[in-house]
Amino acid sequence: MSGKLITHLRAHRTKAGMTQADLAAAAGVSRKTINTIENGVFTPSTYLALTLAEELECSVHDLFELPDDPN
């Protein structure tokens, strides 16, 4: 498996009317952490992914997906 995790975090956060700072505060992380997840620089832990999904009232699968495997 190769490629970065595909994230839909920004779309769900925007739909929820939250800023990066709002979501960061709710999840107990820094705004920079949210920014790096949204930009595909950082892959969240399982715990953080579950926390973000809970705060955004969606599933982890709604927020993140694996890239298609070309093989």
All heavy atoms as TSV, in Angstrom:
chain	resi	resn	atom	element	x	y	z
A	1	MET	N	N	0.855	-1.173	0.000
A	1	MET	CA	C	0.000	0.000	0.000
A	1	MET	C	C	0.900	1.235	0.000
A	1	MET	O	O	1.878	1.301	0.713
A	1	MET	CB	C	-0.884	-0.021	1.242
A	1	MET	CG	C	-1.803	1.136	1.311
A	1	MET	SD	S	-3.071	1.054	2.615
A	1	MET	CE	C	-2.240	0.316	3.970
A	2	SER	N	N	0.543	2.204	-0.800
A	2	SER	CA	C	1.333	3.426	-0.868
A	2	SER	C	C	0.405	4.629	-0.939
A	2	SER	O	O	-0.789	4.497	-1.128
A	2	SER	CB	C	2.236	3.404	-2.095
A	2	SER	OG	O	1.450	3.359	-3.254
A	3	GLY	N	N	0.984	5.792	-0.819
A	3	GLY	CA	C	0.207	7.022	-0.903
A	3	GLY	C	C	-0.215	7.507	0.471
A	3	GLY	O	O	-0.124	6.790	1.462
A	4	LYS	N	N	-0.659	8.734	0.501
A	4	LYS	CA	C	-1.077	9.348	1.755
A	4	LYS	C	C	-2.552	9.063	2.013
A	4	LYS	O	O	-3.329	8.834	1.092
A	4	LYS	CB	C	-0.873	10.859	1.684
A	4	LYS	CG	C	0.568	11.276	1.627
A	4	LYS	CD	C	0.677	12.786	1.620
A	4	LYS	CE	C	2.123	13.211	1.616
A	4	LYS	NZ	N	2.268	14.651	1.640
A	5	LEU	N	N	-2.902	9.120	3.264
A	5	LEU	CA	C	-4.289	9.014	3.675
A	5	LEU	C	C	-5.059	10.183	3.063
A	5	LEU	O	O	-4.588	11.321	3.074
A	5	LEU	CB	C	-4.357	9.081	5.202
A	5	LEU	CG	C	-5.667	8.785	5.881
A	5	LEU	CD1	C	-6.031	7.310	5.675
A	5	LEU	CD2	C	-5.559	9.083	7.360
A	6	ILE	N	N	-6.217	9.902	2.513
A	6	ILE	CA	C	-7.052	10.955	1.937
A	6	ILE	C	C	-7.943	11.489	3.059
A	6	ILE	O	O	-8.598	10.714	3.762
A	6	ILE	CB	C	-7.898	10.417	0.773
A	6	ILE	CG1	C	-6.984	9.904	-0.342
A	6	ILE	CG2	C	-8.854	11.483	0.263
A	6	ILE	CD1	C	-7.697	9.098	-1.407
A	7	THR	N	N	-7.944	12.791	3.244
A	7	THR	CA	C	-8.721	13.380	4.326
A	7	THR	C	C	-9.828	14.291	3.805
A	7	THR	O	O	-9.640	15.045	2.855
A	7	THR	CB	C	-7.813	14.156	5.303
A	7	THR	OG1	O	-8.629	14.744	6.322
A	7	THR	CG2	C	-7.000	15.228	4.639
A	8	HIS	N	N	-10.978	14.159	4.438
A	8	HIS	CA	C	-12.130	15.012	4.146
A	8	HIS	C	C	-12.450	15.865	5.371
A	8	HIS	O	O	-13.563	16.371	5.515
A	8	HIS	CB	C	-13.339	14.159	3.765
A	8	HIS	CG	C	-13.063	13.232	2.616
A	8	HIS	ND1	N	-12.942	13.674	1.324
A	8	HIS	CD2	C	-12.852	11.899	2.581
A	8	HIS	CE1	C	-12.675	12.635	0.533
A	8	HIS	NE2	N	-12.616	11.562	1.272
A	9	LEU	N	N	-11.456	15.997	6.239
A	9	LEU	CA	C	-11.651	16.713	7.499
A	9	LEU	C	C	-12.069	18.155	7.276
A	9	LEU	O	O	-13.005	18.644	7.916
A	9	LEU	CB	C	-10.370	16.650	8.339
A	9	LEU	CG	C	-10.403	17.305	9.711
A	9	LEU	CD1	C	-11.488	16.696	10.577
A	9	LEU	CD2	C	-9.051	17.190	10.381
A	10	ARG	N	N	-11.405	18.850	6.370
A	10	ARG	CA	C	-11.714	20.267	6.124
A	10	ARG	C	C	-13.182	20.449	5.721
A	10	ARG	O	O	-13.879	21.339	6.225
A	10	ARG	CB	C	-10.795	20.839	5.055
A	10	ARG	CG	C	-11.066	22.318	4.772
A	10	ARG	CD	C	-10.103	22.893	3.739
A	10	ARG	NE	N	-8.784	22.991	4.322
A	10	ARG	CZ	C	-7.671	22.480	3.798
A	10	ARG	NH1	N	-7.695	21.836	2.652
A	10	ARG	NH2	N	-6.516	22.627	4.413
A	11	ALA	N	N	-13.655	19.596	4.824
A	11	ALA	CA	C	-15.041	19.712	4.348
A	11	ALA	C	C	-16.032	19.497	5.490
A	11	ALA	O	O	-17.007	20.248	5.623
A	11	ALA	CB	C	-15.296	18.717	3.227
A	12	HIS	N	N	-15.779	18.497	6.319
A	12	HIS	CA	C	-16.689	18.227	7.437
A	12	HIS	C	C	-16.606	19.316	8.494
A	12	HIS	O	O	-17.628	19.708	9.064
A	12	HIS	CB	C	-16.391	16.857	8.042
A	12	HIS	CG	C	-16.930	15.735	7.222
A	12	HIS	ND1	N	-18.198	15.242	7.377
A	12	HIS	CD2	C	-16.378	15.017	6.225
A	12	HIS	CE1	C	-18.406	14.263	6.515
A	12	HIS	NE2	N	-17.303	14.119	5.796
A	13	ARG	N	N	-15.405	19.824	8.738
A	13	ARG	CA	C	-15.245	20.907	9.714
A	13	ARG	C	C	-15.973	22.162	9.246
A	13	ARG	O	O	-16.700	22.804	10.013
A	13	ARG	CB	C	-13.745	21.199	9.917
A	13	ARG	CG	C	-13.484	22.380	10.840
A	13	ARG	CD	C	-12.009	22.659	10.989
A	13	ARG	NE	N	-11.310	22.921	9.748
A	13	ARG	CZ	C	-11.385	24.060	9.037
A	13	ARG	NH1	N	-12.178	25.033	9.427
A	13	ARG	NH2	N	-10.671	24.208	7.927
A	14	THR	N	N	-15.811	22.494	7.969
A	14	THR	CA	C	-16.474	23.670	7.398
A	14	THR	C	C	-17.988	23.519	7.449
A	14	THR	O	O	-18.701	24.454	7.808
A	14	THR	CB	C	-15.988	23.901	5.949
A	14	THR	OG1	O	-14.568	24.068	5.965
A	14	THR	CG2	C	-16.631	25.126	5.339
A	15	LYS	N	N	-18.456	22.330	7.092
A	15	LYS	CA	C	-19.897	22.051	7.124
A	15	LYS	C	C	-20.451	22.223	8.534
A	15	LYS	O	O	-21.579	22.679	8.714
A	15	LYS	CB	C	-20.165	20.637	6.620
A	15	LYS	CG	C	-21.614	20.267	6.555
A	15	LYS	CD	C	-21.799	18.868	6.012
A	15	LYS	CE	C	-23.264	18.472	6.016
A	15	LYS	NZ	N	-23.445	17.076	5.584
A	16	ALA	N	N	-19.643	21.874	9.535
A	16	ALA	CA	C	-20.060	22.012	10.931
A	16	ALA	C	C	-19.948	23.453	11.430
A	16	ALA	O	O	-20.318	23.745	12.568
A	16	ALA	CB	C	-19.219	21.092	11.815
A	17	GLY	N	N	-19.409	24.343	10.586
A	17	GLY	CA	C	-19.268	25.745	10.969
A	17	GLY	C	C	-18.167	25.983	11.982
A	17	GLY	O	O	-18.222	26.934	12.753
A	18	MET	N	N	-17.157	25.123	11.964
A	18	MET	CA	C	-16.062	25.240	12.921
A	18	MET	C	C	-14.789	25.720	12.238
A	18	MET	O	O	-14.531	25.363	11.095
A	18	MET	CB	C	-15.785	23.876	13.567
A	18	MET	CG	C	-16.941	23.321	14.366
A	18	MET	SD	S	-16.563	21.689	15.053
A	18	MET	CE	C	-15.720	22.176	16.553
A	19	THR	N	N	-14.018	26.510	12.956
A	19	THR	CA	C	-12.685	26.882	12.489
A	19	THR	C	C	-11.717	25.779	12.922
A	19	THR	O	O	-12.063	24.905	13.737
A	19	THR	CB	C	-12.228	28.210	13.114
A	19	THR	OG1	O	-12.089	28.019	14.526
A	19	THR	CG2	C	-13.209	29.338	12.815
A	20	GLN	N	N	-10.502	25.840	12.413
A	20	GLN	CA	C	-9.485	24.898	12.870
A	20	GLN	C	C	-9.275	25.045	14.373
A	20	GLN	O	O	-9.132	24.043	15.082
A	20	GLN	CB	C	-8.163	25.121	12.135
A	20	GLN	CG	C	-8.185	24.669	10.697
A	20	GLN	CD	C	-6.853	24.879	10.003
A	20	GLN	OE1	O	-5.979	25.597	10.476
A	20	GLN	NE2	N	-6.694	24.240	8.841
A	21	ALA	N	N	-9.286	26.258	14.853
A	21	ALA	CA	C	-9.087	26.507	16.283
A	21	ALA	C	C	-10.240	25.920	17.107
A	21	ALA	O	O	-10.008	25.360	18.184
A	21	ALA	CB	C	-8.947	27.998	16.550
A	22	ASP	N	N	-11.462	26.046	16.616
A	22	ASP	CA	C	-12.621	25.476	17.315
A	22	ASP	C	C	-12.485	23.964	17.448
A	22	ASP	O	O	-12.675	23.398	18.525
A	22	ASP	CB	C	-13.927	25.767	16.557
A	22	ASP	CG	C	-14.308	27.226	16.506
A	22	ASP	OD1	O	-13.898	27.998	17.402
A	22	ASP	OD2	O	-15.026	27.599	15.548
A	23	LEU	N	N	-12.178	23.310	16.326
A	23	LEU	CA	C	-12.061	21.853	16.334
A	23	LEU	C	C	-10.884	21.408	17.193
A	23	LEU	O	O	-10.986	20.436	17.941
A	23	LEU	CB	C	-11.920	21.312	14.905
A	23	LEU	CG	C	-11.848	19.800	14.769
A	23	LEU	CD1	C	-13.053	19.116	15.411
A	23	LEU	CD2	C	-11.725	19.414	13.298
A	24	ALA	N	N	-9.790	22.139	17.116
A	24	ALA	CA	C	-8.619	21.815	17.919
A	24	ALA	C	C	-8.956	21.873	19.410
A	24	ALA	O	O	-8.610	20.962	20.164
A	24	ALA	CB	C	-7.471	22.757	17.585
A	25	ALA	N	N	-9.631	22.922	19.819
A	25	ALA	CA	C	-10.003	23.070	21.228
A	25	ALA	C	C	-10.934	21.941	21.666
A	25	ALA	O	O	-10.767	21.367	22.750
A	25	ALA	CB	C	-10.659	24.423	21.462
A	26	ALA	N	N	-11.890	21.603	20.835
A	26	ALA	CA	C	-12.838	20.540	21.166
A	26	ALA	C	C	-12.154	19.179	21.265
A	26	ALA	O	O	-12.534	18.334	22.082
A	26	ALA	CB	C	-13.955	20.489	20.125
A	27	ALA	N	N	-11.124	18.967	20.436
A	27	ALA	CA	C	-10.419	17.680	20.403
A	27	ALA	C	C	-9.219	17.636	21.344
A	27	ALA	O	O	-8.614	16.578	21.516
A	27	ALA	CB	C	-9.965	17.385	18.977
A	28	GLY	N	N	-8.867	18.775	21.927
A	28	GLY	CA	C	-7.748	18.820	22.856
A	28	GLY	C	C	-6.381	18.762	22.192
A	28	GLY	O	O	-5.433	18.213	22.753
A	29	VAL	N	N	-6.292	19.339	20.981
A	29	VAL	CA	C	-5.020	19.399	20.267
A	29	VAL	C	C	-4.781	20.836	19.805
A	29	VAL	O	O	-5.629	21.702	19.981
A	29	VAL	CB	C	-4.997	18.431	19.041
A	29	VAL	CG1	C	-5.129	16.985	19.490
A	29	VAL	CG2	C	-6.082	18.781	18.031
A	30	SER	N	N	-3.649	21.086	19.177
A	30	SER	CA	C	-3.357	22.433	18.682
A	30	SER	C	C	-3.999	22.664	17.314
A	30	SER	O	O	-4.314	21.713	16.595
A	30	SER	CB	C	-1.849	22.641	18.570
A	30	SER	OG	O	-1.324	21.849	17.512
A	31	ARG	N	N	-4.170	23.931	16.974
A	31	ARG	CA	C	-4.688	24.279	15.659
A	31	ARG	C	C	-3.742	23.766	14.583
A	31	ARG	O	O	-4.160	23.309	13.523
A	31	ARG	CB	C	-4.876	25.798	15.523
A	31	ARG	CG	C	-5.559	26.190	14.202
A	31	ARG	CD	C	-5.223	27.604	13.769
A	31	ARG	NE	N	-3.819	27.854	13.604
A	31	ARG	CZ	C	-3.082	27.473	12.543
A	31	ARG	NH1	N	-3.616	26.796	11.558
A	31	ARG	NH2	N	-1.795	27.771	12.490
A	32	LYS	N	N	-2.441	23.807	14.865
A	32	LYS	CA	C	-1.451	23.329	13.906
A	32	LYS	C	C	-1.648	21.837	13.617
A	32	LYS	O	O	-1.460	21.393	12.485
A	32	LYS	CB	C	-0.037	23.588	14.428
A	32	LYS	CG	C	1.034	23.213	13.431
A	32	LYS	CD	C	2.408	23.605	13.917
A	32	LYS	CE	C	3.448	23.205	12.867
A	32	LYS	NZ	N	4.779	23.621	13.242
A	33	THR	N	N	-2.031	21.066	14.617
A	33	THR	CA	C	-2.298	19.644	14.396
A	33	THR	C	C	-3.438	19.466	13.403
A	33	THR	O	O	-3.343	18.663	12.475
A	33	THR	CB	C	-2.625	18.935	15.728
A	33	THR	OG1	O	-1.484	19.003	16.580
A	33	THR	CG2	C	-3.022	17.483	15.510
A	34	ILE	N	N	-4.507	20.214	13.582
A	34	ILE	CA	C	-5.647	20.131	12.648
A	34	ILE	C	C	-5.197	20.535	11.252
A	34	ILE	O	O	-5.522	19.874	10.254
A	34	ILE	CB	C	-6.820	21.009	13.125
A	34	ILE	CG1	C	-7.312	20.573	14.513
A	34	ILE	CG2	C	-7.965	20.993	12.105
A	34	ILE	CD1	C	-7.798	19.147	14.611
A	35	ASN	N	N	-4.416	21.601	11.165
A	35	ASN	CA	C	-3.918	22.078	9.878
A	35	ASN	C	C	-3.074	21.019	9.180
A	35	ASN	O	O	-3.236	20.774	7.978
A	35	ASN	CB	C	-3.117	23.367	10.076
A	35	ASN	CG	C	-2.596	23.921	8.781
A	35	ASN	OD1	O	-1.502	23.559	8.347
A	35	ASN	ND2	N	-3.365	24.792	8.162
A	36	THR	N	N	-2.180	20.377	9.910
A	36	THR	CA	C	-1.315	19.381	9.274
A	36	THR	C	C	-2.085	18.130	8.865
A	36	THR	O	O	-1.753	17.504	7.860
A	36	THR	CB	C	-0.121	19.003	10.176
A	36	THR	OG1	O	-0.589	18.512	11.427
A	36	THR	CG2	C	0.812	20.178	10.385
A	37	ILE	N	N	-3.133	17.788	9.597
A	37	ILE	CA	C	-3.986	16.668	9.181
A	37	ILE	C	C	-4.716	17.035	7.900
A	37	ILE	O	O	-4.761	16.253	6.944
A	37	ILE	CB	C	-4.985	16.284	10.288
A	37	ILE	CG1	C	-4.253	15.732	11.511
A	37	ILE	CG2	C	-5.997	15.254	9.763
A	37	ILE	CD1	C	-5.140	15.577	12.737
A	38	GLU	N	N	-5.310	18.223	7.863
A	38	GLU	CA	C	-6.063	18.659	6.682
A	38	GLU	C	C	-5.180	18.741	5.443
A	38	GLU	O	O	-5.659	18.518	4.325
A	38	GLU	CB	C	-6.724	20.021	6.944
A	38	GLU	CG	C	-7.888	19.939	7.892
A	38	GLU	CD	C	-8.627	21.249	8.075
A	38	GLU	OE1	O	-8.196	22.297	7.528
A	38	GLU	OE2	O	-9.660	21.239	8.763
A	39	ASN	N	N	-3.913	19.045	5.618
A	39	ASN	CA	C	-3.000	19.166	4.482
A	39	ASN	C	C	-2.239	17.876	4.171
A	39	ASN	O	O	-1.353	17.867	3.316
A	39	ASN	CB	C	-2.021	20.313	4.734
A	39	ASN	CG	C	-2.716	21.651	4.653
A	39	ASN	OD1	O	-3.454	21.919	3.709
A	39	ASN	ND2	N	-2.528	22.491	5.651
A	40	GLY	N	N	-2.600	16.794	4.846
A	40	GLY	CA	C	-2.006	15.498	4.553
A	40	GLY	C	C	-0.568	15.332	5.020
A	40	GLY	O	O	0.117	14.419	4.588
A	41	VAL	N	N	-0.115	16.201	5.914
A	41	VAL	CA	C	1.246	16.129	6.430
A	41	VAL	C	C	1.332	15.150	7.596
A	41	VAL	O	O	2.337	14.471	7.775
A	41	VAL	CB	C	1.731	17.532	6.879
A	41	VAL	CG1	C	3.080	17.472	7.545
A	41	VAL	CG2	C	1.735	18.485	5.695
A	42	PHE	N	N	0.271	15.073	8.377
A	42	PHE	CA	C	0.239	14.273	9.592
A	42	PHE	C	C	-0.949	13.326	9.551
A	42	PHE	O	O	-2.054	13.725	9.194
A	42	PHE	CB	C	0.129	15.208	10.801
A	42	PHE	CG	C	-0.054	14.536	12.131
A	42	PHE	CD1	C	0.973	13.820	12.713
A	42	PHE	CD2	C	-1.254	14.645	12.813
A	42	PHE	CE1	C	0.805	13.213	13.944
A	42	PHE	CE2	C	-1.432	14.042	14.045
A	42	PHE	CZ	C	-0.398	13.324	14.618
A	43	THR	N	N	-0.725	12.069	9.896
A	43	THR	CA	C	-1.800	11.086	9.999
A	43	THR	C	C	-2.175	10.964	11.473
A	43	THR	O	O	-1.307	10.663	12.304
A	43	THR	CB	C	-1.345	9.712	9.468
A	43	THR	OG1	O	-0.969	9.865	8.095
A	43	THR	CG2	C	-2.451	8.690	9.579
A	44	PRO	N	N	-3.435	11.185	11.801
A	44	PRO	CA	C	-3.818	11.153	13.208
A	44	PRO	C	C	-3.796	9.736	13.781
A	44	PRO	O	O	-3.967	8.760	13.057
A	44	PRO	CB	C	-5.248	11.703	13.203
A	44	PRO	CG	C	-5.772	11.344	11.856
A	44	PRO	CD	C	-4.583	11.458	10.931
A	45	SER	N	N	-3.614	9.660	15.082
A	45	SER	CA	C	-3.726	8.383	15.775
A	45	SER	C	C	-5.172	7.915	15.706
A	45	SER	O	O	-6.086	8.699	15.395
A	45	SER	CB	C	-3.318	8.545	17.243
A	45	SER	OG	O	-4.272	9.369	17.922
A	46	THR	N	N	-5.380	6.666	16.018
A	46	THR	CA	C	-6.750	6.135	16.052
A	46	THR	C	C	-7.592	6.920	17.047
A	46	THR	O	O	-8.725	7.297	16.745
A	46	THR	CB	C	-6.732	4.643	16.430
A	46	THR	OG1	O	-5.926	3.942	15.487
A	46	THR	CG2	C	-8.128	4.058	16.442
A	47	TYR	N	N	-7.022	7.185	18.214
A	47	TYR	CA	C	-7.744	7.930	19.239
A	47	TYR	C	C	-8.151	9.320	18.733
A	47	TYR	O	O	-9.303	9.728	18.898
A	47	TYR	CB	C	-6.890	8.059	20.505
A	47	TYR	CG	C	-7.602	8.772	21.624
A	47	TYR	CD1	C	-8.457	8.088	22.463
A	47	TYR	CD2	C	-7.426	10.146	21.823
A	47	TYR	CE1	C	-9.133	8.743	23.482
A	47	TYR	CE2	C	-8.092	10.803	22.833
A	47	TYR	CZ	C	-8.949	10.100	23.665
A	47	TYR	OH	O	-9.618	10.762	24.661
A	48	LEU	N	N	-7.226	10.025	18.106
A	48	LEU	CA	C	-7.535	11.364	17.609
A	48	LEU	C	C	-8.549	11.300	16.469
A	48	LEU	O	O	-9.467	12.115	16.403
A	48	LEU	CB	C	-6.262	12.093	17.158
A	48	LEU	CG	C	-6.461	13.511	16.623
A	48	LEU	CD1	C	-7.267	14.384	17.576
A	48	LEU	CD2	C	-5.120	14.142	16.297
A	49	ALA	N	N	-8.424	10.335	15.580
A	49	ALA	CA	C	-9.385	10.191	14.486
A	49	ALA	C	C	-10.790	9.956	15.038
A	49	ALA	O	O	-11.770	10.553	14.564
A	49	ALA	CB	C	-8.974	9.064	13.553
A	50	LEU	N	N	-10.903	9.106	16.047
A	50	LEU	CA	C	-12.204	8.848	16.667
A	50	LEU	C	C	-12.747	10.094	17.369
A	50	LEU	O	O	-13.944	10.392	17.295
A	50	LEU	CB	C	-12.095	7.687	17.660
A	50	LEU	CG	C	-11.912	6.308	17.033
A	50	LEU	CD1	C	-11.443	5.300	18.079
A	50	LEU	CD2	C	-13.191	5.840	16.367
A	51	THR	N	N	-11.861	10.828	18.022
A	51	THR	CA	C	-12.259	12.064	18.694
A	51	THR	C	C	-12.756	13.101	17.695
A	51	THR	O	O	-13.796	13.745	17.899
A	51	THR	CB	C	-11.087	12.646	19.512
A	51	THR	OG1	O	-10.675	11.672	20.467
A	51	THR	CG2	C	-11.470	13.922	20.224
A	52	LEU	N	N	-12.041	13.268	16.585
A	52	LEU	CA	C	-12.457	14.225	15.556
A	52	LEU	C	C	-13.807	13.836	14.977
A	52	LEU	O	O	-14.692	14.695	14.792
A	52	LEU	CB	C	-11.404	14.303	14.452
A	52	LEU	CG	C	-10.053	14.886	14.860
A	52	LEU	CD1	C	-9.037	14.695	13.735
A	52	LEU	CD2	C	-10.176	16.348	15.257
A	53	ALA	N	N	-13.993	12.555	14.706
A	53	ALA	CA	C	-15.267	12.089	14.164
A	53	ALA	C	C	-16.405	12.350	15.149
A	53	ALA	O	O	-17.489	12.787	14.750
A	53	ALA	CB	C	-15.178	10.610	13.820
A	54	GLU	N	N	-16.144	12.106	16.414
A	54	GLU	CA	C	-17.168	12.357	17.432
A	54	GLU	C	C	-17.528	13.836	17.493
A	54	GLU	O	O	-18.707	14.198	17.539
A	54	GLU	CB	C	-16.678	11.875	18.796
A	54	GLU	CG	C	-17.719	12.015	19.887
A	54	GLU	CD	C	-17.233	11.434	21.192
A	54	GLU	OE1	O	-17.159	10.200	21.289
A	54	GLU	OE2	O	-16.916	12.227	22.102
A	55	GLU	N	N	-16.511	14.697	17.482
A	55	GLU	CA	C	-16.765	16.144	17.546
A	55	GLU	C	C	-17.528	16.636	16.313
A	55	GLU	O	O	-18.319	17.570	16.408
A	55	GLU	CB	C	-15.454	16.917	17.696
A	55	GLU	CG	C	-14.767	16.717	19.019
A	55	GLU	CD	C	-15.584	17.173	20.220
A	55	GLU	OE1	O	-16.403	18.108	20.089
A	55	GLU	OE2	O	-15.408	16.578	21.293
A	56	LEU	N	N	-17.287	16.007	15.157
A	56	LEU	CA	C	-17.937	16.428	13.912
A	56	LEU	C	C	-19.203	15.613	13.616
A	56	LEU	O	O	-19.829	15.794	12.567
A	56	LEU	CB	C	-16.948	16.332	12.751
A	56	LEU	CG	C	-15.786	17.320	12.846
A	56	LEU	CD1	C	-14.736	17.011	11.783
A	56	LEU	CD2	C	-16.278	18.757	12.716
A	57	GLU	N	N	-19.555	14.719	14.554
A	57	GLU	CA	C	-20.761	13.911	14.447
A	57	GLU	C	C	-20.836	13.140	13.129
A	57	GLU	O	O	-21.815	13.212	12.383
A	57	GLU	CB	C	-22.017	14.772	14.660
A	57	GLU	CG	C	-22.062	15.415	16.027
A	57	GLU	CD	C	-23.290	16.261	16.265
A	57	GLU	OE1	O	-24.084	16.477	15.329
A	57	GLU	OE2	O	-23.452	16.725	17.402
A	58	CYS	N	N	-19.748	12.432	12.842
A	58	CYS	CA	C	-19.687	11.588	11.654
A	58	CYS	C	C	-18.803	10.390	11.973
A	58	CYS	O	O	-18.321	10.259	13.084
A	58	CYS	CB	C	-19.162	12.365	10.448
A	58	CYS	SG	S	-17.462	12.956	10.623
A	59	SER	N	N	-18.606	9.528	11.001
A	59	SER	CA	C	-17.745	8.368	11.229
A	59	SER	C	C	-16.308	8.681	10.807
A	59	SER	O	O	-16.070	9.611	10.027
A	59	SER	CB	C	-18.259	7.163	10.436
A	59	SER	OG	O	-18.019	7.347	9.060
A	60	VAL	N	N	-15.388	7.894	11.315
A	60	VAL	CA	C	-13.992	8.036	10.908
A	60	VAL	C	C	-13.886	7.821	9.397
A	60	VAL	O	O	-13.137	8.517	8.713
A	60	VAL	CB	C	-13.086	7.054	11.681
A	60	VAL	CG1	C	-11.673	7.050	11.129
A	60	VAL	CG2	C	-13.053	7.419	13.159
A	61	HIS	N	N	-14.649	6.877	8.894
A	61	HIS	CA	C	-14.630	6.600	7.455
A	61	HIS	C	C	-15.091	7.812	6.643
A	61	HIS	O	O	-14.631	8.025	5.522
A	61	HIS	CB	C	-15.497	5.379	7.131
A	61	HIS	CG	C	-15.335	4.920	5.731
A	61	HIS	ND1	N	-16.202	5.282	4.724
A	61	HIS	CD2	C	-14.395	4.146	5.149
A	61	HIS	CE1	C	-15.805	4.745	3.590
A	61	HIS	NE2	N	-14.712	4.050	3.812
A	62	ASP	N	N	-15.989	8.619	7.196
A	62	ASP	CA	C	-16.411	9.851	6.511
A	62	ASP	C	C	-15.262	10.851	6.424
A	62	ASP	O	O	-15.181	11.628	5.470
A	62	ASP	CB	C	-17.576	10.522	7.247
A	62	ASP	CG	C	-18.873	9.752	7.149
A	62	ASP	OD1	O	-19.036	8.954	6.197
A	62	ASP	OD2	O	-19.727	9.936	8.044
A	63	LEU	N	N	-14.372	10.832	7.409
A	63	LEU	CA	C	-13.273	11.798	7.469
A	63	LEU	C	C	-12.025	11.362	6.713
A	63	LEU	O	O	-11.314	12.190	6.163
A	63	LEU	CB	C	-12.877	12.052	8.930
A	63	LEU	CG	C	-13.911	12.720	9.821
A	63	LEU	CD1	C	-13.357	12.879	11.221
A	63	LEU	CD2	C	-14.345	14.057	9.255
A	64	PHE	N	N	-11.764	10.055	6.696
A	64	PHE	CA	C	-10.514	9.552	6.137
A	64	PHE	C	C	-10.762	8.334	5.265
A	64	PHE	O	O	-11.630	7.522	5.557
A	64	PHE	CB	C	-9.539	9.160	7.258
A	64	PHE	CG	C	-9.282	10.262	8.245
A	64	PHE	CD1	C	-9.904	10.271	9.479
A	64	PHE	CD2	C	-8.422	11.298	7.931
A	64	PHE	CE1	C	-9.674	11.296	10.395
A	64	PHE	CE2	C	-8.183	12.327	8.829
A	64	PHE	CZ	C	-8.808	12.324	10.058
A	65	GLU	N	N	-9.978	8.221	4.208
A	65	GLU	CA	C	-10.025	7.011	3.383
A	65	GLU	C	C	-8.639	6.696	2.851
A	65	GLU	O	O	-7.772	7.554	2.765
A	65	GLU	CB	C	-11.029	7.161	2.246
A	65	GLU	CG	C	-10.655	8.222	1.216
A	65	GLU	CD	C	-11.665	8.340	0.097
A	65	GLU	OE1	O	-11.652	7.474	-0.797
A	65	GLU	OE2	O	-12.465	9.285	0.133
A	66	LEU	N	N	-8.462	5.447	2.532
A	66	LEU	CA	C	-7.191	5.011	1.957
A	66	LEU	C	C	-7.198	5.301	0.463
A	66	LEU	O	O	-8.253	5.211	-0.186
A	66	LEU	CB	C	-6.998	3.508	2.183
A	66	LEU	CG	C	-6.852	3.081	3.630
A	66	LEU	CD1	C	-6.851	1.558	3.718
A	66	LEU	CD2	C	-5.585	3.652	4.239
A	67	PRO	N	N	-6.048	5.644	-0.096
A	67	PRO	CA	C	-5.989	5.861	-1.541
A	67	PRO	C	C	-6.199	4.534	-2.264
A	67	PRO	O	O	-5.956	3.460	-1.702
A	67	PRO	CB	C	-4.585	6.396	-1.781
A	67	PRO	CG	C	-3.804	5.940	-0.601
A	67	PRO	CD	C	-4.762	5.832	0.542
A	68	ASP	N	N	-6.667	4.591	-3.502
A	68	ASP	CA	C	-6.822	3.378	-4.300
A	68	ASP	C	C	-5.463	2.744	-4.509
A	68	ASP	O	O	-4.482	3.433	-4.791
A	68	ASP	CB	C	-7.458	3.694	-5.651
A	68	ASP	CG	C	-8.906	4.092	-5.522
A	68	ASP	OD1	O	-9.554	3.663	-4.552
A	68	ASP	OD2	O	-9.412	4.829	-6.397
A	69	ASP	N	N	-5.399	1.453	-4.387
A	69	ASP	CA	C	-4.157	0.720	-4.604
A	69	ASP	C	C	-4.076	0.355	-6.084
A	69	ASP	O	O	-4.913	-0.386	-6.600
A	69	ASP	CB	C	-4.138	-0.550	-3.746
A	69	ASP	CG	C	-2.813	-1.268	-3.775
A	69	ASP	OD1	O	-1.863	-0.765	-4.421
A	69	ASP	OD2	O	-2.714	-2.329	-3.161
A	70	PRO	N	N	-3.094	0.892	-6.805
A	70	PRO	CA	C	-3.010	0.661	-8.247
A	70	PRO	C	C	-2.626	-0.766	-8.602
A	70	PRO	O	O	-2.681	-1.142	-9.765
A	70	PRO	CB	C	-1.940	1.643	-8.721
A	70	PRO	CG	C	-1.099	1.886	-7.519
A	70	PRO	CD	C	-2.015	1.748	-6.334
A	71	ASN	N	N	-2.225	-1.592	-7.645
A	71	ASN	CA	C	-1.803	-2.976	-7.938
A	71	ASN	C	C	-2.950	-3.926	-7.929
A	71	ASN	O	O	-3.833	-4.029	-7.313
A	71	ASN	CB	C	-0.743	-3.436	-6.928
A	71	ASN	CG	C	0.509	-2.593	-7.064
A	71	ASN	OD1	O	0.844	-2.129	-8.141
A	71	ASN	ND2	N	1.186	-2.378	-5.944
